[in-house]
Amino acid sequence: MQDKKGRVPSEAVAQATKEALKRRGVTIEDIAEIVYRLQLPYNTNLLMEDCIDSVERVLRKREVQHSVLVGIELDELAEKKKLSEPLQSIIESDEGLFGVDETLALGAVMTYGSIALTTFGYLDKSKIGIIKELDTKIDRSVHTFLDDLVASIAASAASRIAHRFRDLEEDGVAMADTPALVLESSSHAGSDF
């Protein structure tokens, strides 16, 4: 899987991230629904396609990919009881004072600024959509890291849309009137937001 320099190609990491989310029962659309719910009050022209696109773009960032892969791996190892104690019990029970799951998710969300950070905090407390499903223990599944990672992705995608919407608004363009290619190359789109 490594290239000649010993690095894992970006496309392989991106694909592994999407497969890991899917394996754990999380779809791009699940996350996009949260983004839509968060951003619709601020942008009535918002389309679900805009939210899906934003989630996909967030998932292209290496920091996000690495966080998702590490967090899901730890959740899966805990499910299989392959971690040493006391870490096994702490992750398996999603112990309240264990903040490493939030810390991992925060590392990914920080690439999208203060809007993403405050939105992550809101999602961590309100647990809407798929986040609530992941946080609610109904079987032996462990989602200690995954619920926070999904909140991180949704918060980042919502922040990305908020920034894009503001840029388009300043340019006198509505989001719904703007094809995806234009969203990518708007005059303010030089950043990875």
C-alpha positions as CSV (number, residue, x, y, z in Angstrom):
1,M,0.0,0.0,0.0
2,Q,3.0,2.3,0.4
3,D,4.7,4.3,-2.4
4,K,8.4,4.3,-3.2
5,K,9.0,6.8,-0.4
6,G,7.2,4.6,2.2
7,R,4.1,6.8,2.2
8,V,0.5,5.7,1.9
9,P,-1.1,7.3,-1.1
10,S,-3.8,9.9,-0.3
11,E,-6.4,8.1,-2.3
12,A,-5.9,4.9,-0.3
13,V,-6.3,6.8,3.0
14,A,-9.4,8.6,1.7
15,Q,-10.9,5.3,0.6
16,A,-10.1,3.5,3.9
17,T,-11.7,6.4,5.8
18,K,-15.0,6.1,3.8
19,E,-15.0,2.3,4.1
20,A,-14.4,2.5,7.9
21,L,-17.3,4.9,8.3
22,K,-19.6,2.7,6.1
23,R,-18.5,-0.4,8.0
24,R,-19.6,1.3,11.3
25,G,-23.0,2.2,9.8
26,V,-22.3,5.8,9.0
27,T,-23.0,7.3,5.6
28,I,-22.0,10.6,4.1
29,E,-25.7,11.3,3.9
30,D,-26.2,10.7,7.6
31,I,-23.6,13.4,8.3
32,A,-24.9,15.7,5.6
33,E,-28.4,15.6,7.2
34,I,-26.8,17.0,10.4
35,V,-25.0,19.7,8.4
36,Y,-28.3,20.6,6.6
37,R,-30.1,20.9,9.9
38,L,-27.4,23.1,11.3
39,Q,-27.0,25.5,8.3
40,L,-30.6,25.8,6.9
41,P,-31.6,28.5,9.4
42,Y,-28.8,30.7,8.0
43,N,-29.2,29.8,4.3
44,T,-32.7,29.0,3.1
45,N,-31.3,28.2,-0.4
46,L,-29.1,25.4,1.0
47,L,-29.5,22.1,-0.8
48,M,-28.7,18.7,0.6
49,E,-26.2,18.3,-2.3
50,D,-24.3,21.3,-0.9
51,C,-24.1,19.5,2.5
52,I,-23.0,16.2,0.9
53,D,-20.3,18.0,-1.1
54,S,-19.0,19.8,2.1
55,V,-18.8,16.5,4.0
56,E,-16.9,14.9,1.2
57,R,-14.5,17.8,1.1
58,V,-13.9,17.6,4.9
59,L,-13.2,13.9,4.5
60,R,-10.4,14.7,2.0
61,K,-8.3,16.3,4.8
62,R,-5.6,14.1,6.1
63,E,-6.1,15.2,9.7
64,V,-9.7,14.2,9.5
65,Q,-8.9,10.9,7.8
66,H,-6.2,10.0,10.4
67,S,-8.5,10.8,13.3
68,V,-11.4,8.7,11.9
69,L,-9.1,5.8,11.2
70,V,-7.5,5.8,14.7
71,G,-10.8,6.4,16.5
72,I,-12.7,3.6,14.6
73,E,-9.8,1.2,15.1
74,L,-9.8,1.8,18.9
75,D,-13.6,1.4,19.0
76,E,-13.3,-1.9,17.1
77,L,-10.5,-3.2,19.2
78,A,-12.6,-2.4,22.3
79,E,-15.5,-4.3,20.9
80,K,-13.2,-7.4,20.4
81,K,-11.8,-6.9,23.9
82,K,-8.3,-6.5,22.5
83,L,-7.2,-3.6,24.6
84,S,-5.3,-3.9,27.8
85,E,-7.0,-2.9,31.1
86,P,-7.9,-0.4,32.3
87,L,-8.2,1.1,28.8
88,Q,-10.5,-1.7,27.7
89,S,-13.1,-0.9,30.3
90,I,-12.7,2.9,30.0
91,I,-13.3,2.8,26.2
92,E,-15.9,0.1,26.3
93,S,-18.0,1.9,28.8
94,D,-17.4,5.4,27.3
95,E,-16.4,6.6,30.8
96,G,-17.5,10.2,31.4
97,L,-14.1,11.5,32.5
98,F,-12.3,9.9,29.5
99,G,-11.8,12.9,27.2
100,V,-9.4,11.4,24.6
101,D,-12.3,10.7,22.2
102,E,-13.2,14.4,22.2
103,T,-9.6,15.4,22.0
104,L,-9.1,13.3,18.9
105,A,-12.2,14.8,17.3
106,L,-11.1,18.3,18.3
107,G,-7.8,17.9,16.5
108,A,-9.7,17.3,13.3
109,V,-12.3,20.1,13.9
110,M,-9.6,22.7,14.6
111,T,-8.7,22.9,10.9
112,Y,-12.0,24.6,10.3
113,G,-11.8,27.4,12.9
114,S,-14.0,28.7,15.7
115,I,-17.3,28.2,14.0
116,A,-16.5,24.5,13.7
117,L,-15.2,24.4,17.3
118,T,-18.3,25.9,18.8
119,T,-20.6,23.8,16.6
120,F,-18.7,20.7,17.7
121,G,-19.4,21.6,21.3
122,Y,-23.1,22.0,20.5
123,L,-23.2,18.6,18.7
124,D,-21.3,16.9,21.5
125,K,-24.0,18.0,24.0
126,S,-27.2,17.9,21.8
127,K,-26.4,14.6,20.1
128,I,-28.6,15.0,17.0
129,G,-29.1,12.6,14.1
130,I,-26.7,9.7,13.7
131,I,-24.7,11.0,16.6
132,K,-27.5,10.2,19.0
133,E,-27.8,6.7,17.5
134,L,-24.1,6.1,17.9
135,D,-24.1,7.5,21.5
136,T,-27.0,5.3,22.6
137,K,-25.7,1.9,23.6
138,I,-28.2,-0.8,22.4
139,D,-25.9,-3.8,21.9
140,R,-22.3,-4.6,22.3
141,S,-21.2,-2.0,19.8
142,V,-18.6,0.5,21.0
143,H,-18.8,4.0,19.4
144,T,-16.8,5.9,22.1
145,F,-14.7,7.7,19.4
146,L,-17.1,7.5,16.4
147,D,-19.9,9.7,17.8
148,D,-17.4,12.5,18.5
149,L,-15.7,12.0,15.1
150,V,-19.0,12.3,13.3
151,A,-19.8,15.4,15.3
152,S,-16.4,16.7,14.2
153,I,-17.0,16.0,10.5
154,A,-20.5,17.6,10.6
155,A,-19.2,20.7,12.5
156,S,-16.4,21.1,10.0
157,A,-18.7,20.7,7.0
158,A,-21.2,23.2,8.5
159,S,-18.4,25.7,9.2
160,R,-17.1,25.2,5.6
161,I,-20.6,26.0,4.3
162,A,-21.0,29.0,6.6
163,H,-17.7,30.5,5.2
164,R,-18.6,29.7,1.6
165,F,-22.1,31.2,2.0
166,R,-20.6,34.4,3.4
167,D,-18.2,34.6,0.5
168,L,-21.0,34.1,-2.1
169,E,-23.2,36.5,-0.3
170,E,-20.5,39.2,-0.5
171,D,-20.2,38.4,-4.2
172,G,-24.0,38.8,-4.6
173,V,-24.6,35.2,-5.5
174,A,-27.0,32.7,-3.8
175,M,-25.7,29.3,-3.0
176,A,-28.5,27.5,-4.8
177,D,-27.8,29.5,-8.0
178,T,-24.1,28.4,-7.9
179,P,-23.0,25.1,-9.5
180,A,-20.5,23.1,-7.4
181,L,-17.6,24.0,-9.7
182,V,-18.2,27.7,-9.0
183,L,-18.4,27.0,-5.3
184,E,-14.9,25.5,-5.6
185,S,-13.4,28.4,-7.5
186,S,-15.2,31.5,-6.1
187,S,-13.0,34.5,-5.6
188,H,-12.7,33.7,-1.9
189,A,-12.2,30.0,-2.3
190,G,-8.4,30.0,-2.2
191,S,-8.4,28.4,1.3
192,D,-9.4,24.8,1.9
193,F,-12.5,26.0,3.8
